[in-house]
């Protein structure tokens, strides 16, 4: 019984550092891949948000053109003058 227990402790003393090295190397490998994926997702998010903002700017420019045409229209100006009296 004592011999079996001693062999078990020897095996644990030998295997513990090996297992520790494996866990540490897997942790850093996983951390590298996770950071790479996070970087790609941040880049994609930035590109998508830029595209969305460009679309919104284009839509707002179209609305400005329409509003400018309404405001500079002579009949609109006349209606405004009549309405204020």
Secondary structure, DSSP 8 states (H G I E B T S, - for coil): -HHHHHHHHHHHHHHHHHHHHHHHHHHHHHHHHHHHHHHHHHHHHHHHHHHHHHHHHHHHHHHHHHHHHHHH-HHHHHHHHHHH-
